[in-house]
Amino acid sequence: MPLTWKPSVTVAAIIERDGRFLLIEEETSEGIRLNQPAGHLDENESLEQAVVREVNEEAAHEFIPTALVGMYMSRYYSRSRSKDVTYLRFTFCGDAGVEFDQPLDDGILRVLWMTRDEMAACQERHRSPIVLQCVDDYLAGKRTELALLYTHPSVFAGGI
């Protein structure tokens, strides 16, 4: 039976404060990389719940999503690991609330704040080729209301 192709669904958060964007520096199989707080959609959660959880786990901040900036697809291929994954990323913008006194997720080295220009100057360190694209779209004012997203209750009940 042939393998069924399906994208890996991820979420990411754009958080701006005083012209700087919250990023995380993390250890990956490709070395130390920069990314927005981001991660995989888990079973039994909505996209909004996933992005709130990821910001909490990776950046130790409360996150209040206010809009969807965009939906992005990118492909990652690692020759050294024979890994080929297509990612479907939902990027949200919103407000950072309180900073929690807790350890960061495994592999996260630190949280930092960078300007758009500082991010552009180190694109080779970005975890994904769309990290800067998401910020540029945010700065261009691209926003969609969260009401566009609908999660059927069956997601939380384990199916119908």
Salt bridges, closest charged atoms under 4 A:
GLU25 OE1 - ARG110 NE 2.74
GLU25 OE2 - ARG125 NH2 2.52
GLU26 OE1 - ARG127 NH1 2.98
ASP42 OD2 - ARG53 NH2 3.25
GLU45 OE2 - ARG53 NH2 2.67
GLU54 OE2 - ARG53 NH1 2.91
GLU57 OE1 - ARG53 NH1 3.20
ASP84 OD2 - ARG75 NH2 2.49
GLU99 OE1 - HIS61 NE2 3.81
ASP117 OD1 - ARG116 NH1 3.93
GLU118 OE1 - ARG20 NH1 2.84
ASP136 OD1 - ARG116 NE 2.71
ASP137 OD1 - LYS142 NZ 3.46
